[in-house]
Amino acid sequence: MDARVLAVAEQLLLIERELRAQGWWSDQSPSEASMASQQPFCVDSMAFEQWLQWIFLPRMKHLLETEAELPTVSGIQPMAEQVYGQRMGQARELIRLLGAFDQLIAGAT
């Protein structure tokens, strides 16, 4: 397994840990209709942290587990900055972690 894949896997764990630390992790999944949204980040059907937990993290973990090709571009940090603009202090670490993920996906160090 190459170093980039290991780094992405570690970053996903850090993102999950931060969601849990903030109390933004849920034991109840969104409805099937919410999960089927065609809008970017499911903005019409769920909160951003729900999208991270129920869509983003599982999809990325699936790519890693199946050794599929990782995306080469990600823009999750700007979305997080927009979503958490009024709660920047509380969300600062999650935003930082998402930015580091974006950089890993882009191949930046």
DODORO-670786 format. One record per atom (N, C-alpha, C): atom name; x, y, z. Coordinates in nm, 2 decimals. Atoms other than C-alpha are relative to their C-alpha. Layout:
REM DODORO-670786
 site   east  north     up
   CA      X      Y      Z
...
//
This chain:
REM DODORO-670786
 site   east  north     up
    N   0.09  -0.12   0.00
   CA   0.00   0.00   0.00
    C   0.09   0.12   0.00
    N  -0.09  -0.11   0.01
   CA   0.15   0.33  -0.10
    C  -0.03   0.10   0.11
    N   0.01  -0.10  -0.11
   CA   0.21   0.62   0.14
    C  -0.12   0.09  -0.01
    N   0.11  -0.09   0.02
   CA  -0.06   0.84  -0.01
    C  -0.13  -0.07   0.05
    N   0.12   0.07  -0.04
   CA  -0.33   0.57   0.05
    C   0.00  -0.01   0.16
    N  -0.01   0.00  -0.14
   CA  -0.21   0.53   0.41
    C  -0.03   0.14   0.07
    N   0.02  -0.14  -0.06
   CA  -0.21   0.91   0.47
    C  -0.15   0.03  -0.02
    N   0.15  -0.03   0.02
   CA  -0.57   0.94   0.32
    C  -0.08  -0.08   0.11
    N   0.07   0.08  -0.10
   CA  -0.69   0.65   0.55
    C   0.02   0.06   0.14
    N  -0.03  -0.06  -0.13
   CA  -0.53   0.82   0.85
    C  -0.08   0.13   0.01
    N   0.07  -0.12  -0.01
   CA  -0.69   1.15   0.76
    C  -0.15  -0.02   0.01
    N   0.15   0.04  -0.02
   CA  -1.04   0.99   0.73
    C  -0.03  -0.03   0.14
    N   0.02   0.04  -0.14
   CA  -1.00   0.85   1.08
    C   0.01   0.13   0.09
    N  -0.01  -0.13  -0.08
   CA  -0.90   1.20   1.21
    C  -0.13   0.08  -0.02
    N   0.13  -0.07   0.03
   CA  -1.21   1.35   1.04
    C  -0.11  -0.06   0.08
    N   0.10   0.07  -0.08
   CA  -1.43   1.09   1.20
    C   0.01   0.03   0.15
    N  -0.02  -0.03  -0.14
   CA  -1.27   1.15   1.54
    C  -0.05   0.14   0.03
    N   0.04  -0.13  -0.02
   CA  -1.33   1.52   1.51
    C  -0.15   0.02   0.00
    N   0.14   0.00   0.01
   CA  -1.69   1.47   1.41
    C  -0.06  -0.05   0.14
    N   0.05   0.05  -0.12
   CA  -1.74   1.26   1.72
    C   0.03   0.09   0.12
    N  -0.04  -0.09  -0.11
   CA  -1.55   1.50   1.95
    C  -0.10   0.12   0.00
    N   0.09  -0.12   0.01
   CA  -1.78   1.79   1.83
    C  -0.15  -0.04   0.04
    N   0.13   0.05  -0.02
   CA  -2.09   1.57   1.90
    C  -0.09   0.01  -0.13
    N   0.06  -0.01   0.13
   CA  -2.17   1.58   1.53
    C  -0.02  -0.14  -0.07
    N   0.01   0.14   0.05
   CA  -2.17   1.20   1.49
    C  -0.14  -0.05   0.05
    N   0.13   0.05  -0.03
   CA  -2.51   1.03   1.48
    C  -0.01  -0.15  -0.01
    N   0.02   0.14   0.00
   CA  -2.62   0.68   1.55
    C  -0.12  -0.03  -0.10
    N   0.12   0.02   0.08
   CA  -2.93   0.73   1.33
    C   0.03   0.05  -0.14
    N  -0.03  -0.05   0.14
   CA  -2.88   0.74   0.95
    C  -0.11   0.08  -0.06
    N   0.11  -0.08   0.07
   CA  -3.07   0.98   0.73
    C  -0.09  -0.09  -0.08
    N   0.10   0.08   0.08
   CA  -3.37   0.85   0.53
    C   0.07  -0.03  -0.13
    N  -0.05   0.04   0.13
   CA  -3.31   0.68   0.20
    C  -0.02   0.11  -0.10
    N   0.02  -0.11   0.09
   CA  -3.46   0.98   0.03
    C   0.11   0.11   0.02
    N  -0.10  -0.10  -0.03
   CA  -3.21   1.21   0.20
    C   0.14  -0.05  -0.06
    N  -0.13   0.05   0.05
   CA  -2.92   0.98   0.10
    C   0.00   0.00  -0.15
    N   0.00   0.01   0.14
   CA  -3.04   0.97  -0.26
    C   0.00   0.14  -0.07
    N  -0.01  -0.14   0.06
   CA  -3.01   1.35  -0.31
    C   0.10   0.01  -0.11
    N  -0.09  -0.03   0.12
   CA  -2.85   1.46  -0.64
    C   0.07   0.13   0.02
    N  -0.07  -0.13  -0.02
   CA  -2.74   1.79  -0.50
    C   0.14  -0.02   0.06
    N  -0.13   0.01  -0.06
   CA  -2.37   1.85  -0.42
    C  -0.01   0.00   0.15
    N  -0.01   0.01  -0.15
   CA  -2.30   1.76  -0.05
    C  -0.14  -0.03   0.06
    N   0.14   0.02  -0.04
   CA  -2.68   1.67  -0.03
    C  -0.05   0.12   0.08
    N   0.04  -0.12  -0.07
   CA  -2.74   2.03   0.07
    C  -0.15   0.01   0.02
    N   0.14  -0.01  -0.01
   CA  -3.11   1.99   0.01
    C  -0.06  -0.10   0.10
    N   0.06   0.11  -0.08
   CA  -3.16   1.69   0.24
    C   0.07  -0.03   0.13
    N  -0.07   0.03  -0.12
   CA  -2.90   1.68   0.52
    C   0.10   0.10   0.04
    N  -0.11  -0.09  -0.05
   CA  -2.66   1.87   0.73
    C   0.13  -0.04  -0.05
    N  -0.13   0.03   0.06
   CA  -2.30   1.89   0.61
    C   0.07  -0.11   0.08
    N  -0.06   0.10  -0.08
   CA  -2.18   1.68   0.91
    C  -0.06  -0.14  -0.03
    N   0.07   0.13   0.04
   CA  -2.44   1.41   0.81
    C   0.06  -0.05  -0.13
    N  -0.06   0.03   0.13
   CA  -2.30   1.42   0.46
    C   0.13  -0.06   0.02
    N  -0.14   0.05  -0.03
   CA  -1.95   1.37   0.59
    C  -0.01  -0.14   0.05
    N   0.01   0.13  -0.07
   CA  -2.06   1.08   0.81
    C  -0.06  -0.11  -0.09
    N   0.08   0.10   0.07
   CA  -2.30   0.90   0.58
    C   0.03  -0.02  -0.14
    N  -0.03   0.01   0.14
   CA  -2.18   0.97   0.23
    C   0.15   0.00  -0.02
    N  -0.14  -0.02   0.03
   CA  -1.82   1.10   0.22
    C   0.09  -0.11   0.06
    N  -0.09   0.10  -0.07
   CA  -1.65   0.88   0.48
    C  -0.02  -0.14  -0.06
    N   0.02   0.14   0.05
   CA  -1.81   0.55   0.36
    C   0.05  -0.01  -0.15
    N  -0.05   0.01   0.14
   CA  -1.74   0.63  -0.01
    C   0.15   0.00   0.00
    N  -0.14   0.00   0.00
   CA  -1.38   0.71   0.06
    C   0.06  -0.12   0.06
    N  -0.05   0.12  -0.05
   CA  -1.33   0.41   0.28
    C  -0.02  -0.12  -0.10
    N   0.02   0.11   0.10
   CA  -1.48   0.19   0.01
    C   0.11   0.01  -0.11
    N  -0.11  -0.01   0.10
   CA  -1.23   0.33  -0.24
    C   0.13  -0.06   0.05
    N  -0.12   0.05  -0.06
   CA  -0.95   0.25  -0.01
    C   0.00  -0.15   0.01
    N   0.01   0.14  -0.03
   CA  -1.07  -0.10   0.08
    C   0.00  -0.08  -0.13
    N   0.01   0.07   0.13
   CA  -1.13  -0.19  -0.29
    C   0.12   0.03  -0.09
    N  -0.12  -0.04   0.07
   CA  -0.80  -0.04  -0.39
    C  -0.03   0.07  -0.13
    N   0.04  -0.08   0.12
   CA  -0.99   0.18  -0.64
    C   0.09   0.13  -0.01
    N  -0.07  -0.13   0.01
   CA  -0.83   0.49  -0.78
    C  -0.06   0.11   0.08
    N   0.05  -0.11  -0.08
   CA  -0.86   0.78  -0.55
    C  -0.02   0.12  -0.09
    N   0.01  -0.12   0.08
   CA  -0.99   1.11  -0.69
    C   0.13   0.09   0.01
    N  -0.12  -0.08   0.00
   CA  -0.73   1.37  -0.78
    C  -0.03   0.14   0.04
    N   0.04  -0.14  -0.05
   CA  -0.93   1.68  -0.67
    C  -0.11  -0.02   0.10
    N   0.11   0.00  -0.10
   CA  -1.14   1.76  -0.37
    C  -0.01   0.15   0.04
    N   0.02  -0.13  -0.04
   CA  -1.29   2.08  -0.26
    C  -0.09   0.01   0.13
    N   0.08   0.01  -0.12
   CA  -1.44   1.99   0.08
    C   0.02   0.12   0.10
    N  -0.02  -0.11  -0.10
   CA  -1.27   2.26   0.29
    C  -0.07   0.12  -0.03
    N   0.08  -0.12   0.02
   CA  -1.43   2.55   0.11
    C  -0.15  -0.01   0.03
    N   0.14   0.02  -0.04
   CA  -1.77   2.40   0.16
    C  -0.01   0.00   0.15
    N   0.01   0.00  -0.15
   CA  -1.70   2.34   0.53
    C   0.01   0.15   0.05
    N  -0.02  -0.14  -0.04
   CA  -1.58   2.71   0.56
    C  -0.13   0.07  -0.02
    N   0.13  -0.07   0.02
   CA  -1.91   2.82   0.41
    C  -0.11  -0.05   0.10
    N   0.10   0.05  -0.09
   CA  -2.13   2.59   0.62
    C   0.02   0.05   0.14
    N  -0.03  -0.03  -0.14
   CA  -1.95   2.67   0.94
    C   0.05   0.14   0.03
    N  -0.04  -0.14  -0.01
   CA  -1.89   3.04   0.88
    C  -0.04   0.06   0.13
    N   0.04  -0.07  -0.13
   CA  -2.09   3.14   1.19
    C   0.05  -0.08   0.12
    N  -0.05   0.08  -0.11
   CA  -1.93   2.86   1.40
    C   0.15  -0.03  -0.02
    N  -0.14   0.02   0.04
   CA  -1.57   2.90   1.28
    C   0.09  -0.05   0.12
    N  -0.08   0.05  -0.12
   CA  -1.42   2.86   1.63
    C  -0.03  -0.14   0.03
    N   0.03   0.14  -0.04
   CA  -1.60   2.54   1.70
    C   0.04  -0.10  -0.11
    N  -0.03   0.08   0.11
   CA  -1.54   2.40   1.35
    C   0.15   0.01  -0.05
    N  -0.13  -0.03   0.05
   CA  -1.18   2.52   1.31
    C   0.08  -0.13  -0.03
    N  -0.08   0.12   0.02
   CA  -1.02   2.17   1.36
    C  -0.05  -0.08  -0.11
    N   0.06   0.08   0.11
   CA  -1.26   1.99   1.13
    C   0.03   0.07  -0.13
    N  -0.04  -0.07   0.13
   CA  -1.20   2.26   0.86
    C   0.14  -0.03  -0.03
    N  -0.14   0.03   0.03
   CA  -0.83   2.21   0.90
    C   0.03  -0.14  -0.05
    N  -0.01   0.14   0.05
   CA  -0.86   1.83   0.87
    C  -0.05  -0.02  -0.14
    N   0.05   0.01   0.14
   CA  -1.07   1.87   0.56
    C   0.09   0.06  -0.10
    N  -0.10  -0.06   0.09
   CA  -0.82   2.10   0.41
    C   0.12  -0.09  -0.02
    N  -0.11   0.09   0.01
   CA  -0.54   1.85   0.48
    C  -0.04  -0.12  -0.09
    N   0.05   0.10   0.09
   CA  -0.76   1.59   0.31
    C   0.01   0.05  -0.15
    N   0.00  -0.05   0.14
   CA  -0.80   1.81   0.00
    C   0.14   0.00  -0.05
    N  -0.14   0.00   0.04
   CA  -0.42   1.85  -0.01
    C   0.05  -0.14  -0.03
    N  -0.04   0.14   0.03
   CA  -0.36   1.48   0.01
    C  -0.06  -0.05  -0.13
    N   0.07   0.04   0.13
   CA  -0.61   1.41  -0.27
    C   0.07   0.06  -0.12
    N  -0.06  -0.07   0.11
   CA  -0.45   1.67  -0.48
    C   0.15  -0.04  -0.02
    N  -0.14   0.04   0.01
   CA  -0.11   1.51  -0.42
    C   0.10   0.10   0.06
    N  -0.09  -0.10  -0.06
   CA   0.03   1.82  -0.24
    C   0.05  -0.06   0.14
    N  -0.06   0.05  -0.13
   CA   0.25   1.76   0.07
    C  -0.02   0.10   0.10
//
